[in-house]
Amino acid sequence: MLAICLSLFAWVITANAEPRPVPDPEWTAEARLALGVCIVAECEFKSESEAAAIGHILIRDYRKRWPRYQWSINEFIRRYCAVFDPAGTNYYRPRTRKIRESTFDKPLRDHPGEPEKWKRVKAFVDSFAAGEVIDPCPLCFIWYGNTDKKPATCNVVMGPPKYANHFCVKAQ
């Protein structure tokens, strides 16, 4: 009986899970790096669940907007994440520039542990692209930082002190 229940449970999970958040051809090296840079800029990769929430919110918004704009995932991440926006207030700051110009193999900031962090970020992004990262907040539609204004239609469900950002579901 236990075996049947476990088999049924495994079938339900695999039947309802999407194997990959975005099709394989979209996950170019540039797209993976853009997601990694976005995650490091947004949360310093201090929490995998925060990074996962950011990645999944990006993918949900990408799927919603794709029929209209038909951007690649790389283009979408670069349009969505503030670290890539020249009009943003932080774009020209040294920290932001160094994060934006880093690669998985060559992080430009000289903080202790930076190369190891970027290796973990790369492994995380590869797992995310393969569809192996669970969405910690499937109803969240946006995140914002402490310096951003809270959206009017937002109920915060995850946030500080555990996370650097606030994660929202739609207000009822």
Secondary structure in CASP SS format (residue, H / E / C, confidence):
PFRMAT SS
TARGET T0000
AUTHOR 0000-0000-0000
METHOD secondary structure of the structure
MODEL  1
M C 1.00
L H 1.00
A H 1.00
I H 1.00
C H 1.00
L H 1.00
S H 1.00
L H 1.00
F H 1.00
A H 1.00
W H 1.00
V H 1.00
I H 1.00
T H 1.00
A H 1.00
N H 1.00
A C 1.00
E C 1.00
P C 1.00
R C 1.00
P C 1.00
V C 1.00
P C 1.00
D H 1.00
P H 1.00
E H 1.00
W C 1.00
T C 1.00
A H 1.00
E H 1.00
A H 1.00
R H 1.00
L H 1.00
A H 1.00
L H 1.00
G H 1.00
V H 1.00
C H 1.00
I H 1.00
V H 1.00
A H 1.00
E H 1.00
C H 1.00
E C 1.00
F C 1.00
K C 1.00
S C 1.00
E H 1.00
S H 1.00
E H 1.00
A H 1.00
A H 1.00
A H 1.00
I H 1.00
G H 1.00
H H 1.00
I H 1.00
L H 1.00
I H 1.00
R H 1.00
D H 1.00
Y H 1.00
R H 1.00
K H 1.00
R H 1.00
W H 1.00
P H 1.00
R H 1.00
Y H 1.00
Q C 1.00
W C 1.00
S C 1.00
I H 1.00
N H 1.00
E H 1.00
F H 1.00
I H 1.00
R H 1.00
R H 1.00
Y H 1.00
C C 1.00
A H 1.00
V H 1.00
F H 1.00
D C 1.00
P C 1.00
A C 1.00
G C 1.00
T C 1.00
N C 1.00
Y C 1.00
Y C 1.00
R C 1.00
P H 1.00
R H 1.00
T H 1.00
R H 1.00
K H 1.00
I H 1.00
R H 1.00
E H 1.00
S C 1.00
T C 1.00
F C 1.00
D C 1.00
K C 1.00
P C 1.00
L C 1.00
R C 1.00
D C 1.00
H C 1.00
P C 1.00
G C 1.00
E H 1.00
P H 1.00
E H 1.00
K H 1.00
W H 1.00
K H 1.00
R H 1.00
V H 1.00
K H 1.00
A H 1.00
F H 1.00
V H 1.00
D H 1.00
S H 1.00
F H 1.00
A H 1.00
A C 1.00
G C 1.00
E C 1.00
V C 1.00
I C 1.00
D C 1.00
P C 1.00
C C 1.00
P C 1.00
L C 1.00
C C 1.00
F C 1.00
I E 1.00
W E 1.00
Y E 1.00
G C 1.00
N C 1.00
T C 1.00
D C 1.00
K C 1.00
K C 1.00
P C 1.00
A C 1.00
T C 1.00
C E 1.00
N E 1.00
V E 1.00
V E 1.00
M E 1.00
G C 1.00
P C 1.00
P C 1.00
K C 1.00
Y C 1.00
A C 1.00
N C 1.00
H E 1.00
F E 1.00
C E 1.00
V E 1.00
K E 1.00
A C 1.00
Q C 1.00
END
